[in-house]
Amino acid sequence: MLVLGCLAAGYGLLSLDDAIGSAAASYSDATHRLERVILSGQEKDWPARAAASVTLRKSLEARLWRGESEGMARADLQDWVTNTAREAGLEKAQVRIELIKPTGMPADFRQLTATITALDTEESLFAFLDQIKREPRLLVVDQLLVRQRPVSSLEMKLVAYAALGGNGSAEK
């Protein structure tokens, strides 16, 4: 019985020591985070950083596609892709647009993904990519698959972001 009591007391002391060590480590981490917050608060360049951040955000939001509704944003992107593909010389271009509401973004922002399949030539592909590069609104080529056989064709996923409601969150 004495042995069982000693074992239980020893186990209790070890558990207490583990709890104290865990609390001390947590306290040390919290102290370190607090010291970093105090040091960053003492920096004098925060107003300049905030101004640069606002400028960058406005320039990026100015590159968003605009749409009064999800349907209008979808139609605008599909129209741009179809017309640009035709002008670049891509043949039999088929465009499918998917729209999702990305997490962590303002409520009126949507991600548009255009899946494009077409018959191409090297010149038409480069002309299409050049038009994407020159477009002032943000477009990102997410995937590009070019096949040479049995016929020269491409499959591309093009990603864009739209602000719904006409003027988006840049004005808020």
Buried (B, 14 or more C-beta within 10 A) or exposed (E): EEEEEEEEEEEEEEEEEEEEEEEEEEEEEEEEEEEEEEEEEEEEEEEEEEEEEEEEEEEEBEEBBBBEEBEBBBEBBBEBBBEBBEEBBBBEBEBEBEBEEEEEEEEBBBBBBBBBBBBBEEEBBEBBBEBBEEBEBBBEBEEEEEEEEEEBBBBBBBBBBBBBBEEBBBEE
